[in-house]
Amino acid sequence: MEEFNVAAKLKIYVDDPSAMEGVKKNVETLAKVQRFWEEDVGFGIKVLKASILMKDSEGGMEALESGIRKIKGVSEIEVEEVSRV
């Protein structure tokens, strides 16, 4: 079993709510996802939030962010929190 020592909480803005499931599947190919949930930001707009586990490595978070930004339907990503576990 892989050992993860960093937890991150991400906010992923998805262009089209119908693309949400596809975005989730693609994020799961990039990192170990603990859980996903959706959050209302207003005016019927929802963002996808993700709790992710990863190994501590130099440039790891930047690589993850870059990979998620390349997913079709993702307009923006914010790292809300990063901590060691």
Secondary structure, 3 states (H helix, E strand, C coil): CCCCCEEEEEEEEECCHHHHHHHHHHHHHHCEEEEEEEEEEECCEEEEEEEEEECCCCCHHHHHHHHHHCCCCEEEEEEEEEEEC
